[in-house]
Amino acid sequence: MTKPLDLITIGRSSVDLYGAQVGGRLEDMRSFDKYIGGSPTNIACGTARLGLKSALITGVGDEHMGRFVREQLIREGVDVRGVKTDPDRLTALVILGIRDQEQFPLIFYRENCADMALSVDDIDPDFIREARAVVATGTHLSHPQVEAATLEALEIARADGMQTALDIDYRPNLWRVAGHGDGESRFVESQKVTAKLQSTLHLFDLIVGTEEEFHIAGGTTDTIAALRVRWPLWATFLTVWMMVNRVRDFRLRSLTFWGQGMVSCRAS
């Protein structure tokens, strides 16, 4: 049976303001370039650019930045039927800088933002079943309400025989295990986060993350041990080690198959 959508992503969306003075401190930025952001938003746009029919389930505010996100998604060819306009909350905002290949300071403005207000009521089973796959992200497992919405979408997908994927998408301060000024941090050990992620792994056919993200999901900083801990036997793992200043600078350097569906790739 042919379906109208290849995939639906669900999770965070934002307006990302990148400091235009590359190499400077975030404190010293004088101007910014504006983009849409958020892992599932980026995945929806990226797959649409590659020719897939993608859709996004997220929330935006009933204001200028919310309209910007929606309009940019439409320009990218993403189906926006699942983009909820929240009359009471603002669109998430991220302010970022690029110091060098190792430092990329950022501040998340996501307190009570629109996409964190998604609920089970925002999940339309008929809409979910229009797709061949559903992609969820770890950030939306960090709060009970959006977790329930995410799990509802995944349960519908699995019941319909669809493929499912998890982008671990670990941002410690979005799980409240790091401070507001630590947006750049990619890893803080947390048994709570590990337990939450591991409780959902059986719902996924594909699990994607950086080395640090597999550390948090596996509950150990031993990468090989992390890839062997409590993963569903049928899942495929894609582990990505990379530091990319701009998407256009990405070059795949190597692709390594670990066996039993585990894959890692490196970028330069």
DRENDO-672689 format. One record per residue (C-alpha): x, y, z; residue in three letters. Coordinates in nm, 4 decimals. Layout:
<atoms>
- X | Y | Z | ALA
...
</atoms>
This chain:
<atoms>
- 0.0000 | 0.0000 | 0.0000 | MET
- 0.1424 | 0.3376 | -0.1064 | THR
- 0.1382 | 0.6023 | 0.1651 | LYS
- 0.1394 | 0.9776 | 0.1012 | PRO
- 0.4197 | 1.0487 | 0.3504 | LEU
- 0.7598 | 0.8878 | 0.3917 | ASP
- 0.8099 | 1.0028 | 0.7494 | LEU
- 0.6714 | 1.2148 | 1.0295 | ILE
- 0.9075 | 1.3674 | 1.2851 | THR
- 0.7864 | 1.4776 | 1.6259 | ILE
- 0.9468 | 1.7074 | 1.8805 | GLY
- 1.1124 | 2.0420 | 1.9244 | ARG
- 1.1229 | 2.3375 | 1.6890 | SER
- 1.2824 | 2.6766 | 1.7354 | SER
- 1.4159 | 2.9922 | 1.5819 | VAL
- 1.7962 | 2.9723 | 1.5888 | ASP
- 1.9901 | 3.2985 | 1.5916 | LEU
- 2.3533 | 3.2377 | 1.4936 | TYR
- 2.6081 | 3.5020 | 1.5833 | GLY
- 2.7453 | 3.6405 | 1.2569 | ALA
- 3.0887 | 3.7164 | 1.4034 | GLN
- 3.2330 | 3.3645 | 1.3763 | VAL
- 3.5196 | 3.3146 | 1.6180 | GLY
- 3.3952 | 3.5672 | 1.8723 | GLY
- 3.2410 | 3.5233 | 2.2138 | ARG
- 2.8629 | 3.5100 | 2.2332 | LEU
- 2.8865 | 3.8151 | 2.4614 | GLU
- 3.0453 | 4.0093 | 2.1762 | ASP
- 2.8025 | 3.9225 | 1.8957 | MET
- 2.6662 | 4.2328 | 1.7206 | ARG
- 2.4396 | 4.0680 | 1.4606 | SER
- 2.2739 | 3.7340 | 1.4024 | PHE
- 2.1557 | 3.5177 | 1.1131 | ASP
- 1.8129 | 3.3569 | 1.1579 | LYS
- 1.7286 | 2.9927 | 1.0836 | TYR
- 1.4757 | 2.7357 | 1.1938 | ILE
- 1.6114 | 2.4678 | 1.4251 | GLY
- 1.5438 | 2.1767 | 1.6542 | GLY
- 1.6453 | 1.8200 | 1.5714 | SER
- 1.3095 | 1.6919 | 1.4363 | PRO
- 1.2562 | 2.0170 | 1.2445 | THR
- 1.5978 | 1.9811 | 1.0851 | ASN
- 1.5319 | 1.6158 | 1.0011 | ILE
- 1.2002 | 1.7025 | 0.8370 | ALA
- 1.3648 | 1.9754 | 0.6273 | CYS
- 1.6686 | 1.7677 | 0.5416 | GLY
- 1.4684 | 1.4686 | 0.4236 | THR
- 1.2386 | 1.6959 | 0.2222 | ALA
- 1.5458 | 1.8403 | 0.0486 | ARG
- 1.6506 | 1.4845 | -0.0339 | LEU
- 1.3200 | 1.4257 | -0.2059 | GLY
- 1.1233 | 1.2475 | 0.0667 | LEU
- 0.7716 | 1.3457 | 0.1654 | LYS
- 0.8114 | 1.4549 | 0.5258 | SER
- 0.5877 | 1.6051 | 0.7905 | ALA
- 0.6475 | 1.7528 | 1.1359 | LEU
- 0.4498 | 1.7438 | 1.4581 | ILE
- 0.5505 | 2.0330 | 1.6830 | THR
- 0.4196 | 2.3516 | 1.8398 | GLY
- 0.4850 | 2.7173 | 1.7600 | VAL
- 0.3575 | 3.0397 | 1.9089 | GLY
- 0.0867 | 3.2602 | 1.7621 | ASP
- 0.3409 | 3.5324 | 1.6846 | GLU
- 0.5990 | 3.6442 | 1.4326 | HIS
- 0.8551 | 3.3708 | 1.5024 | MET
- 0.5912 | 3.1001 | 1.4958 | GLY
- 0.4805 | 3.2206 | 1.1544 | ARG
- 0.8439 | 3.2273 | 1.0408 | PHE
- 0.8913 | 2.8609 | 1.1391 | VAL
- 0.5705 | 2.7534 | 0.9652 | ARG
- 0.6410 | 2.9521 | 0.6485 | GLU
- 0.9995 | 2.8277 | 0.6266 | GLN
- 0.8821 | 2.4675 | 0.6653 | LEU
- 0.6398 | 2.5204 | 0.3783 | ILE
- 0.9192 | 2.6682 | 0.1663 | ARG
- 1.1248 | 2.3565 | 0.2395 | GLU
- 0.8394 | 2.1323 | 0.1256 | GLY
- 0.7481 | 1.9955 | 0.4701 | VAL
- 0.3871 | 1.9025 | 0.5452 | ASP
- 0.2778 | 2.1338 | 0.8317 | VAL
- -0.0597 | 1.9851 | 0.9200 | ARG
- 0.0939 | 1.8647 | 1.2467 | GLY
- 0.2369 | 2.2045 | 1.3421 | VAL
- 0.0157 | 2.3343 | 1.6232 | LYS
- -0.0196 | 2.7089 | 1.6807 | THR
- -0.0335 | 2.7689 | 2.0556 | ASP
- -0.2172 | 3.0903 | 2.1534 | PRO
- -0.0666 | 3.0965 | 2.5025 | ASP
- 0.3024 | 3.0116 | 2.4562 | ARG
- 0.5959 | 3.1463 | 2.2609 | LEU
- 0.8020 | 2.9757 | 1.9917 | THR
- 1.1284 | 2.8404 | 2.1327 | ALA
- 1.4409 | 3.0475 | 2.0715 | LEU
- 1.8076 | 2.9479 | 2.0644 | VAL
- 2.1006 | 3.1904 | 2.0522 | ILE
- 2.4228 | 3.0378 | 1.9249 | LEU
- 2.7808 | 3.1257 | 1.8469 | GLY
- 3.0683 | 2.9522 | 1.6713 | ILE
- 3.4058 | 3.0069 | 1.8395 | ARG
- 3.6018 | 2.7318 | 1.6635 | ASP
- 3.5736 | 2.3604 | 1.5865 | GLN
- 3.5561 | 2.2774 | 1.9576 | GLU
- 3.3436 | 2.5583 | 2.1055 | GLN
- 2.9897 | 2.6521 | 2.0073 | PHE
- 2.8203 | 2.8417 | 2.2924 | PRO
- 2.4413 | 2.8399 | 2.2922 | LEU
- 2.1522 | 2.9418 | 2.5120 | ILE
- 1.8143 | 2.7687 | 2.4962 | PHE
- 1.5041 | 2.9795 | 2.5629 | TYR
- 1.2535 | 2.6965 | 2.5999 | ARG
- 1.0814 | 2.7523 | 2.9337 | GLU
- 0.7127 | 2.6628 | 2.8790 | ASN
- 0.7579 | 2.7013 | 2.5024 | CYS
- 0.4967 | 2.6014 | 2.2464 | ALA
- 0.6396 | 2.2654 | 2.1402 | ASP
- 0.6650 | 2.1476 | 2.5020 | MET
- 0.2876 | 2.1885 | 2.5317 | ALA
- 0.2090 | 1.9115 | 2.2839 | LEU
- -0.0290 | 1.6576 | 2.4315 | SER
- -0.1914 | 1.3285 | 2.3379 | VAL
- -0.4844 | 1.5297 | 2.2003 | ASP
- -0.2518 | 1.6708 | 1.9332 | ASP
- -0.1752 | 1.3237 | 1.7943 | ILE
- -0.4126 | 1.2344 | 1.5106 | ASP
- -0.4014 | 0.8570 | 1.4475 | PRO
- -0.5146 | 0.8950 | 1.0869 | ASP
- -0.2382 | 1.1471 | 1.0213 | PHE
- 0.0245 | 0.9183 | 1.1771 | ILE
- -0.0904 | 0.6283 | 0.9605 | ARG
- -0.0319 | 0.8329 | 0.6438 | GLU
- 0.3443 | 0.7850 | 0.6916 | ALA
- 0.5830 | 0.4958 | 0.6438 | ARG
- 0.7915 | 0.5934 | 0.9482 | ALA
- 0.7867 | 0.8054 | 1.2645 | VAL
- 1.1009 | 0.9719 | 1.4030 | VAL
- 1.1015 | 1.0777 | 1.7697 | ALA
- 1.3644 | 1.2661 | 1.9683 | THR
- 1.4904 | 1.2210 | 2.3209 | GLY
- 1.4221 | 1.5759 | 2.4367 | THR
- 1.0485 | 1.5138 | 2.4169 | HIS
- 1.0809 | 1.2266 | 2.6618 | LEU
- 1.1994 | 1.4704 | 2.9298 | SER
- 0.8538 | 1.5957 | 3.0359 | HIS
- 0.5470 | 1.3792 | 3.1110 | PRO
- 0.3043 | 1.5635 | 2.8817 | GLN
- 0.5159 | 1.5668 | 2.5663 | VAL
- 0.6446 | 1.2199 | 2.6490 | GLU
- 0.2855 | 1.0940 | 2.6468 | ALA
- 0.2270 | 1.2574 | 2.3079 | ALA
- 0.5459 | 1.1054 | 2.1667 | THR
- 0.4671 | 0.7579 | 2.2997 | LEU
- 0.1139 | 0.7793 | 2.1597 | GLU
- 0.2510 | 0.8491 | 1.8115 | ALA
- 0.4987 | 0.5629 | 1.8435 | LEU
- 0.2378 | 0.3150 | 1.9643 | GLU
- 0.0110 | 0.4021 | 1.6714 | ILE
- 0.3027 | 0.3614 | 1.4324 | ALA
- 0.4089 | 0.0237 | 1.5667 | ARG
- 0.0536 | -0.1058 | 1.5732 | ALA
- 0.0275 | -0.0133 | 1.2051 | ASP
- 0.3527 | -0.1898 | 1.1160 | GLY
- 0.5432 | 0.1331 | 1.0476 | MET
- 0.9152 | 0.1860 | 1.1017 | GLN
- 1.0228 | 0.3961 | 1.4013 | THR
- 1.3445 | 0.5808 | 1.4826 | ALA
- 1.4907 | 0.7647 | 1.7807 | LEU
- 1.7316 | 1.0548 | 1.7594 | ASP
- 1.8678 | 1.0503 | 2.1159 | ILE
- 1.9175 | 1.4290 | 2.0912 | ASP
- 2.0654 | 1.4641 | 2.4410 | TYR
- 2.0912 | 1.8190 | 2.5694 | ARG
- 2.1706 | 1.7990 | 2.9441 | PRO
- 2.0201 | 2.1359 | 3.0364 | ASN
- 1.6916 | 2.0470 | 2.8644 | LEU
- 1.6721 | 1.7525 | 3.1062 | TRP
- 1.7558 | 1.9933 | 3.3923 | ARG
- 2.0849 | 1.8192 | 3.4740 | VAL
- 2.2901 | 2.1223 | 3.3640 | ALA
- 2.2430 | 2.4977 | 3.4026 | GLY
- 2.1160 | 2.7571 | 3.1561 | HIS
- 2.4713 | 2.8635 | 3.0789 | GLY
- 2.5715 | 2.5080 | 2.9881 | ASP
- 2.3790 | 2.4792 | 2.6624 | GLY
- 2.7015 | 2.3802 | 2.4871 | GLU
- 2.7385 | 2.0720 | 2.7116 | SER
- 2.6779 | 1.7444 | 2.5289 | ARG
- 2.7172 | 1.5024 | 2.8170 | PHE
- 2.6337 | 1.4996 | 3.1860 | VAL
- 2.5915 | 1.1601 | 3.3471 | GLU
- 2.2393 | 1.1037 | 3.4832 | SER
- 2.0835 | 0.7765 | 3.5940 | GLN
- 1.7411 | 0.9374 | 3.5581 | LYS
- 1.7954 | 1.0210 | 3.1917 | VAL
- 1.9477 | 0.6795 | 3.1218 | THR
- 1.6519 | 0.5023 | 3.2835 | ALA
- 1.4015 | 0.7097 | 3.0862 | LYS
- 1.5723 | 0.6455 | 2.7542 | LEU
- 1.6134 | 0.2738 | 2.8222 | GLN
- 1.2455 | 0.2417 | 2.9100 | SER
- 1.1530 | 0.3403 | 2.5522 | THR
- 1.4178 | 0.1621 | 2.3426 | LEU
- 1.1896 | -0.1314 | 2.2621 | HIS
- 0.9750 | 0.1072 | 2.0554 | LEU
- 1.2446 | 0.1767 | 1.7935 | PHE
- 1.3840 | 0.0069 | 1.4860 | ASP
- 1.6625 | 0.2647 | 1.4381 | LEU
- 1.8493 | 0.4522 | 1.7114 | ILE
- 2.0717 | 0.7444 | 1.6129 | VAL
- 2.3148 | 0.9383 | 1.8281 | GLY
- 2.6605 | 1.0745 | 1.8838 | THR
- 2.9110 | 0.8801 | 2.0916 | GLU
- 2.8146 | 1.0836 | 2.3997 | GLU
- 2.4453 | 1.0205 | 2.3370 | GLU
- 2.5006 | 0.6463 | 2.3305 | PHE
- 2.6892 | 0.6868 | 2.6562 | HIS
- 2.3844 | 0.8409 | 2.8251 | ILE
- 2.1457 | 0.5894 | 2.6710 | ALA
- 2.3710 | 0.2963 | 2.7570 | GLY
- 2.4532 | 0.4213 | 3.1060 | GLY
- 2.8309 | 0.4001 | 3.0645 | THR
- 3.1117 | 0.6025 | 2.9056 | THR
- 3.2626 | 0.2822 | 2.7659 | ASP
- 3.1328 | 0.3135 | 2.4092 | THR
- 3.1417 | -0.0573 | 2.3241 | ILE
- 2.9738 | -0.1472 | 2.6525 | ALA
- 2.7111 | 0.1239 | 2.5947 | ALA
- 2.6251 | -0.0272 | 2.2562 | LEU
- 2.5706 | -0.3664 | 2.4199 | ARG
- 2.3446 | -0.2612 | 2.7064 | VAL
- 1.9733 | -0.3418 | 2.6947 | ARG
- 1.9187 | -0.2594 | 2.3271 | TRP
- 1.6306 | -0.4282 | 2.1461 | PRO
- 1.7668 | -0.7156 | 1.9370 | LEU
- 1.6031 | -0.5890 | 1.6173 | TRP
- 1.7294 | -0.2308 | 1.6373 | ALA
- 1.9876 | -0.0765 | 1.4080 | THR
- 2.2309 | 0.1710 | 1.5662 | PHE
- 2.3818 | 0.4661 | 1.3829 | LEU
- 2.6531 | 0.6351 | 1.5859 | THR
- 2.7874 | 0.9643 | 1.4540 | VAL
- 3.1105 | 1.1288 | 1.5702 | TRP
- 3.1343 | 1.4745 | 1.4242 | MET
- 3.1943 | 1.8423 | 1.4774 | MET
- 3.0431 | 2.0417 | 1.1962 | VAL
- 3.0590 | 2.4207 | 1.1789 | ASN
- 2.8171 | 2.4419 | 0.8884 | ARG
- 2.6133 | 2.1782 | 0.7096 | VAL
- 2.7930 | 2.2616 | 0.3852 | ARG
- 3.1270 | 2.1692 | 0.5468 | ASP
- 3.0202 | 1.8121 | 0.6256 | PHE
- 3.2344 | 1.5453 | 0.4632 | ARG
- 3.1952 | 1.1783 | 0.5467 | LEU
- 3.5371 | 1.0364 | 0.6254 | ARG
- 3.4565 | 0.6773 | 0.7174 | SER
- 3.1652 | 0.4427 | 0.7709 | LEU
- 3.2193 | 0.1489 | 1.0036 | THR
- 2.9868 | -0.1473 | 1.0523 | PHE
- 3.0030 | -0.2907 | 1.4020 | TRP
- 2.7891 | -0.5939 | 1.3249 | GLY
- 2.4316 | -0.6721 | 1.4291 | GLN
- 2.3068 | -0.3502 | 1.2726 | GLY
- 2.5505 | -0.1154 | 1.4474 | MET
- 2.6948 | 0.1534 | 1.2242 | VAL
- 2.9278 | 0.4427 | 1.3001 | SER
- 3.0381 | 0.7242 | 1.0743 | CYS
- 3.2986 | 0.9935 | 1.1136 | ARG
- 3.3088 | 1.3373 | 0.9630 | ALA
- 3.5926 | 1.5780 | 0.9009 | SER
</atoms>
